[in-house]
Amino acid sequence: TTYSSHFTKPQAGKQMHVIIVNNKRTEQLAQDDFRSSLKCIRCAACFNTCPVYRRSGGHSYH
C-alpha cells in the first residue's frame, strides 16, 4: 500500500484524475482470516519472526 499526499489540487485550467484501486480489499475485510492483513504498512518489523524470511536470509524479499 502506498499513501501519497503530494497532490493538492489541479493546476489552473487543467484536470486531475484520481484512480482508486481496491484490489478486493473489501472482500478481505469481510473475512476474519484476512482482516488483519489489511493493517500491514510494510514496515518489515515482522521479518525477524517470519520463518520464511529467517530461512531464506531475506533475499526473496529484496
C-alpha positions in Angstrom: 0.0 0.0 0.0 1.1 3.5 -0.7 -0.1 6.8 0.6 0.7 9.9 -1.4 0.0 13.4 -0.1 1.8 15.5 -2.7 -1.3 16.2 -4.7 -3.3 19.2 -3.5 -5.5 20.4 -6.4 -5.4 20.6 -10.2 -3.4 23.3 -11.8 -5.3 26.3 -13.2 -7.2 25.3 -16.3 -6.3 21.6 -16.0 -7.9 18.5 -14.7 -6.7 15.9 -12.3 -7.9 12.3 -12.3 -7.6 10.1 -9.2 -7.7 6.4 -9.6 -8.5 4.4 -6.5 -7.6 0.7 -6.7 -9.4 -1.6 -4.3 -7.8 -4.9 -5.3 -10.6 -6.8 -3.5 -9.7 -5.3 -0.1 -13.4 -5.0 0.7 -13.7 -8.8 0.3 -10.7 -9.3 2.6 -12.2 -7.1 5.2 -15.3 -9.3 5.3 -13.2 -12.4 6.1 -11.8 -12.9 9.6 -8.7 -14.7 8.3 -7.6 -11.9 6.1 -8.8 -8.8 8.0 -5.5 -8.3 9.9 -3.5 -8.3 6.7 -5.1 -5.0 5.8 -3.3 -3.4 8.7 0.1 -4.1 7.3 2.0 -1.0 6.5 5.1 -2.9 5.1 7.4 -1.7 7.9 9.3 -5.0 7.9 9.1 -5.3 11.7 7.7 -8.8 11.5 10.5 -10.2 9.3 12.6 -11.4 12.3 9.7 -13.6 13.4 8.8 -14.8 9.9 10.0 -18.4 9.3 10.3 -17.9 5.6 12.4 -14.7 6.0 14.7 -16.4 8.5 15.2 -19.4 6.4 15.9 -17.6 3.1 18.0 -14.9 4.7 15.7 -12.2 3.4 16.9 -12.4 -0.2 13.4 -13.3 -1.5 12.1 -10.0 0.0 14.6 -7.7 -1.7 
